[in-house]
Amino acid sequence: MPWTRANYPVSLKNFMAPVRNKAIEIANALLNEGMPEERAIPIATARAEEWATNRNMKIRKTKAA
């Protein structure tokens, strides 16, 4: 199932929007190549985190105390 900015895996809910959107983009590309969802999500998450780190971007939302 392709994901959107409004409909994405729960595992991406704590990511900043640009990182989450990049993960969605990567995951959808992996799905289009025939990769199963259970593998596409963690791979896309790792690649999106790397993408953000390389750009000195904040990755996750700050937890409220």
Buried (B, 14 or more C-beta within 10 A) or exposed (E): EEBEEEEBBEEBEEBBEBBBBBBBBBBBBBBEEEBEEEEBBEBBBEBBBEBBEEEEBEBEEEEEE
